[in-house]
């Protein structure tokens, strides 16, 4: 399995991006079970050997696809948080709002989390069970932005920024995977947690 450190550098390859785009399109259309290395090679117009050289195994392909999607979400989250420097309640609330609304429109997430297409059970652990590539990645990224944007909030201890970010990220992922009500309710829940925590 490739290290997390190598994933961002590899994602800069135009061919790798084309392969991940094709894999995501196939997953949305046919389910993850319909994604084969030979089918991917034919779709992109390269050899199967080239696909393996660029993305590794089918398992690492799936992980790379999920990581890239997570990084796209995290870029948007950073933008939302940056709109509220010094204001963790509104900054984190806006980030949760963005995440849940964007997820509801994201074809790949829908194919993995709620679609009836075959093979989703292979990708769900990447989002819902294993701490990497999504949970720990999201906690690290959000915490980094929070430390910069909210320097007056203490970082350590049980009442600090680090455990707060972990709670909000876990809560957001839970709402994303199993929504029980409108987005507004989930956002308000997150805002209340931040307000009371701080």
C-alpha positions in Angstrom: 0.0 0.0 0.0 1.3 3.4 -0.9 2.0 5.8 1.9 -0.1 8.9 2.5 3.0 11.0 1.8 3.3 9.7 -1.7 -0.3 10.2 -2.7 -0.4 14.0 -3.2 2.8 13.9 -5.4 1.3 11.2 -7.6 -2.0 13.0 -7.9 -0.2 15.7 -10.0 0.2 13.3 -12.9 -2.3 14.1 -15.7 -2.5 10.4 -16.6 -3.2 9.5 -13.0 -5.9 12.1 -12.8 -7.5 10.7 -16.0 -7.4 7.2 -14.6 -9.0 8.4 -11.3 -11.6 10.4 -13.3 -12.4 7.3 -15.3 -12.6 5.1 -12.2 -14.9 7.5 -10.5 -17.2 7.7 -13.6 -17.3 3.9 -13.8 -18.0 3.6 -10.1 -20.9 6.1 -10.4 -22.3 4.3 -13.5 -21.7 0.6 -12.7 -20.6 0.5 -9.1 -17.1 -0.3 -7.8 -17.5 -3.9 -8.8 -17.7 -2.8 -12.4 -14.2 -1.2 -12.2 -11.5 -3.5 -13.6 -8.0 -2.6 -14.5 -8.4 -3.8 -18.0 -11.7 -1.8 -18.4 -10.0 1.2 -17.0 -7.1 0.8 -19.4 -9.5 0.6 -22.4 -11.5 3.6 -21.3 -8.4 5.8 -21.0 -6.6 4.3 -24.0 -3.5 2.9 -22.3 -2.2 -0.5 -21.5 -3.2 -2.5 -18.4 0.5 -2.4 -17.5 0.4 1.4 -17.6 -2.6 1.5 -15.3 -0.8 -0.7 -12.8 2.3 1.3 -13.0 0.4 4.6 -12.4 -2.1 3.5 -9.8 -0.9 0.2 -8.4 -3.4 -2.4 -7.4 -7.2 -2.1 -7.6 -7.2 -1.6 -3.9 -4.8 1.3 -4.1 -6.8 2.7 -7.0 -9.9 2.7 -4.8 -8.0 4.4 -1.9 -6.5 7.0 -4.3 -9.9 7.8 -5.7 -11.4 8.3 -2.2 -8.4 10.3 -1.0 -8.6 12.6 -4.0 -12.3 13.2 -3.3 -11.6 13.8 0.4 -8.9 16.4 -0.6 -11.4 18.2 -2.8 -13.8 18.4 0.1 -11.0 19.6 2.5 -10.1 22.4 0.1 -13.7 23.7 0.2 -13.8 23.3 3.9 -10.6 25.4 4.3 -12.2 28.1 2.1 -15.3 28.2 4.3 -13.4 28.3 7.5 -11.2 31.1 6.2 -14.3 33.3 5.7 -14.6 33.5 9.5 -11.2 34.2 11.0 -11.4 34.4 14.8 -14.9 33.0 14.8 -14.9 29.3 15.3 -18.7 28.9 15.8 -19.5 30.4 12.4 -16.3 29.1 10.7 -16.8 25.5 11.8 -20.5 25.7 11.2 -20.0 26.9 7.7 -17.5 24.1 7.0 -20.1 21.5 8.3 -22.8 23.1 6.1 -20.5 23.0 3.0 -19.5 19.4 3.7 -23.0 18.0 4.0 -24.6 20.0 1.2 -21.7 19.2 -1.2 -21.9 15.5 -0.2 -25.6 15.4 -1.0 -24.8 16.4 -4.6 -21.6 14.3 -5.0 -22.3 11.4 -7.4 -19.3 9.4 -6.2 -20.2 9.6 -2.5 -23.8 8.7 -3.3 -22.6 5.7 -5.3 -20.5 4.5 -2.4 -22.8 5.4 0.5 -26.3 4.9 -0.7 -26.3 3.6 -4.2 -27.6 0.2 -4.9 -24.7 -0.5 -7.3 -22.5 -3.5 -6.5 -19.1 -3.2 -4.9 -19.8 -0.3 -2.5 -19.0 -2.6 0.4 -15.3 -2.6 -0.6 -15.1 1.3 -0.5 -17.3 2.0 2.5 -14.5 1.0 5.0 -12.3 3.7 3.5 -15.0 6.3 4.6 -16.6 4.7 7.6 -14.3 2.2 9.3 -10.6 2.7 8.7 -9.2 5.9 10.3 -7.3 6.6 7.1 -7.7 7.8 4.5 -10.6 10.1 5.4 -11.0 10.5 9.2 -7.5 11.2 10.3 -6.8 13.2 7.1 -9.8 15.4 7.8 -8.9 15.9 11.5 -5.3 16.9 10.6 -6.4 19.3 7.9 -9.2 21.0 9.8 -7.1 21.2 13.0 -4.3 22.9 11.0 -6.7 25.5 9.7 -8.4 26.0 13.1 -5.0 26.6 14.8 -4.2 29.3 12.3 -7.7 30.9 12.2 -8.4 30.7 16.0 -5.1 31.4 17.7 -6.9 32.5 20.9 -8.5 29.1 21.4 -6.3 26.8 23.7 -5.1 23.7 21.8 -4.4 21.2 24.5 -6.4 19.5 27.2 -9.8 17.9 27.2 -11.4 21.3 26.5 -9.0 22.3 23.8 -9.2 22.7 20.0 -7.8 19.3 19.2 -10.5 17.2 20.8 -13.2 19.7 19.6 -12.1 19.3 16.0 -12.1 15.5 16.3 -15.6 15.5 17.8 -17.0 17.8 15.0 -15.3 15.9 12.2 -16.6 12.6 13.6 -20.1 14.1 13.9 -20.0 15.4 10.4 -18.9 12.1 8.9 -21.7 10.4 10.9 -24.3 12.8 9.5 -22.8 12.3 6.0 -23.1 8.5 6.2 -26.4 8.3 8.0 -28.4 11.5 7.7 -31.4 11.6 10.0 -32.8 15.0 9.3 -32.2 18.2 7.3 -28.7 19.7 6.9 -29.7 22.7 8.9 -30.3 20.6 12.0 -26.9 18.9 11.7 -25.2 22.3 11.2 -27.0 23.7 14.3 -25.9 20.7 16.3 -22.3 21.3 15.3 -22.5 25.0 16.1 -24.0 24.4 19.5 -21.2 21.9 20.3 -18.5 24.5 19.3 -20.3 27.2 21.3 -20.6 25.2 24.5 -17.1 23.7 24.1 -15.4 27.1 23.9 
